Amino acid sequence: MSSEKTPSGADLAEALMRTTHALRRYAGQPYVQRGWSTSRVLLMLAVDEAGSPRMGDLKDRLGVTGRSITSLVDGLEDEGLLRRRADPDDRRSIRLEITGKGHEHLSEIKALHDAHADRTFAVLSEAQRITLLAILDRLRDHVADQLSTPDEDPARKPH
């Protein structure tokens, strides 16, 4: 029998936060080495995933300010990677689309991401990868369920 103490929820949360922080920093390395900001890469990926999103929707999705998204889009547009176009359904909105050159850039981003992710998780066996994914999915589902149900803290219930 193991003499190790079972980690508390706080211990696990702290370990997960530290790991997530380290993974985010490490994940950005291939892009930084090419002079690309993580924000730039995330914006390109978000536009690709969304198709032809409104700038305002991306701002909310990426959690950045209007000024930040405008600055990022300006730079990517200057490089010929993105283009703005009027939203046919709302004259006040601007939609973004990836140019041909932008799609070539995205192919490079995705290849870098895939290779780097494979190196990141190479430390885990196949069984560990399967277990980790199952645990993360279960935790995500549990947290999502908690967000969708009212707080059931027994200390807050009226007597």
C-alpha positions in Angstrom: 0.0 0.0 0.0 1.3 3.5 -0.9 2.2 5.8 1.9 1.6 8.9 -0.3 -1.2 11.2 0.7 -4.1 11.5 -1.7 -3.9 14.9 -3.4 -6.6 17.3 -2.5 -8.7 19.1 -5.1 -6.6 22.2 -4.5 -3.4 20.2 -5.1 -4.8 18.9 -8.4 -6.1 22.3 -9.5 -2.7 23.9 -8.8 -0.8 21.1 -10.7 -3.2 21.4 -13.6 -2.8 25.2 -13.7 1.0 25.0 -13.6 1.0 22.4 -16.3 -1.3 24.4 -18.5 0.9 27.5 -18.1 4.0 25.5 -19.0 2.3 23.9 -22.0 1.1 27.2 -23.3 4.6 28.7 -23.1 6.2 25.7 -24.7 3.5 25.5 -27.4 4.4 29.0 -28.6 8.1 28.3 -29.0 8.0 27.2 -32.7 6.2 30.4 -33.6 8.3 32.7 -31.6 11.4 31.2 -33.2 9.9 32.4 -36.6 9.1 35.8 -35.2 5.3 35.2 -35.0 3.4 36.1 -31.9 1.1 33.6 -30.3 -1.8 36.1 -30.8 -1.1 36.2 -34.5 -1.2 32.4 -34.8 -4.3 32.1 -32.6 -6.1 34.7 -34.8 -5.2 32.9 -38.0 -6.4 29.6 -36.6 -9.6 31.1 -35.3 -10.4 32.7 -38.6 -9.7 29.4 -40.4 -12.0 27.5 -38.0 -14.8 30.0 -38.2 -14.8 30.5 -41.9 -15.5 34.2 -42.5 -16.1 35.5 -38.9 -17.0 39.0 -37.9 -14.1 40.9 -36.2 -16.3 41.5 -33.1 -17.0 37.7 -32.7 -13.3 37.0 -32.8 -12.5 39.6 -30.3 -14.9 37.9 -27.8 -13.7 34.4 -28.7 -10.0 35.3 -28.3 -10.6 37.4 -25.2 -8.8 40.5 -26.6 -9.8 44.1 -26.9 -11.1 45.7 -30.0 -7.9 47.7 -30.4 -5.8 44.5 -30.1 -7.8 42.6 -32.8 -7.6 45.6 -35.1 -3.9 45.9 -34.7 -3.4 42.2 -35.3 -5.7 42.2 -38.4 -3.9 45.3 -39.7 -0.6 43.5 -39.6 -1.9 40.3 -41.1 -3.7 42.3 -43.8 -0.5 44.2 -44.6 1.3 40.9 -45.1 -1.4 39.7 -47.4 -2.5 36.9 -45.1 -6.0 38.2 -44.2 -8.5 40.5 -45.9 -11.4 42.5 -44.6 -14.7 42.6 -46.4 -18.0 44.2 -45.6 -20.6 41.9 -44.0 -23.5 41.5 -46.5 -26.0 41.1 -43.7 -24.8 44.0 -41.5 -23.2 47.1 -43.1 -21.6 48.0 -39.7 -19.7 44.7 -39.4 -16.5 43.6 -41.0 -15.8 40.0 -41.9 -12.4 38.5 -42.2 -11.2 35.9 -44.7 -7.9 34.2 -45.3 -6.1 34.9 -48.5 -4.3 32.3 -50.7 -1.0 33.4 -49.1 -2.7 33.1 -45.7 -3.7 29.5 -46.4 -0.1 28.6 -47.2 0.9 30.3 -43.9 -1.8 28.2 -42.1 -0.4 25.0 -43.6 3.0 25.9 -42.0 1.4 26.8 -38.7 -0.5 23.5 -38.6 2.5 21.4 -39.5 4.6 23.1 -36.8 1.8 22.6 -34.3 1.3 18.9 -35.1 5.1 18.2 -34.9 5.5 20.2 -31.7 2.5 18.5 -30.1 3.9 15.1 -31.0 7.2 16.0 -29.3 5.4 17.4 -26.3 3.4 14.2 -25.6 6.2 11.7 -26.7 7.0 11.3 -23.0 3.7 9.4 -22.5 3.0 5.8 -23.5 0.0 5.0 -25.7 -1.9 3.8 -22.6 -1.0 7.0 -20.7 -2.2 9.1 -23.6 -5.6 7.3 -23.7 -5.9 7.6 -19.9 -5.0 11.3 -19.9 -7.5 12.1 -22.6 -10.3 10.2 -20.8 -9.5 12.0 -17.5 -9.4 15.4 -19.2 -12.7 14.7 -21.0 -14.3 13.6 -17.8 -13.1 16.6 -15.9 -14.3 19.0 -18.6 -17.7 17.4 -18.7 -18.0 17.6 -14.9 -17.1 21.2 -14.9 -19.5 22.0 -17.8 -22.3 20.3 -15.8 -21.5 22.3 -12.7 -21.7 25.5 -14.8 -25.1 24.6 -16.1 -26.6 23.7 -12.7 -27.4 26.0 -9.8 -24.9 26.1 -6.9 -25.8 23.3 -4.6 -23.5 24.3 -1.7 -25.1 22.8 1.4 -23.8 25.7 3.5 -25.9 28.1 1.4 -29.2 26.1 1.7 -31.8 27.6 4.0 -32.6 25.6 7.1 
